[in-house]
Amino acid sequence: MPLSAEKRKQFRTMGHNLKPIVTIAGNGLSEGVITELNRALDDHELIKVKLALAEREDRQLVIDELKKLPRTELVQSIGKVALLYRAAKKPNPKLSNLLR
């Protein structure tokens, strides 16, 4: 289900103060990176991902792959940073970036 413009704006505001949790480098979306992304999304719901790739085309390919993750929404992508959201089934108030 796509995010409404209001929710997207709210998540961008929250994401401004977040630090990148996952960094994707030259190996792209390897098995380990996908596992870590899924864990981080399940725990935090809203995460910032750093794309340590030099070429714009490479970053766009990785962002396209991130959009294909199950139930994951791309909130925003600026330069080498992407903001991702996935609603948790049972959000943990101590970990969720949305409930703090």
Beta strands, then each sheet from edge to edge (+ up, - down):
strand 1: 20-24
strand 2: 46-51
strand 3: 73-78
strand 4: 81-85
sheet 1: 1+ 2+ 4- 3+
end
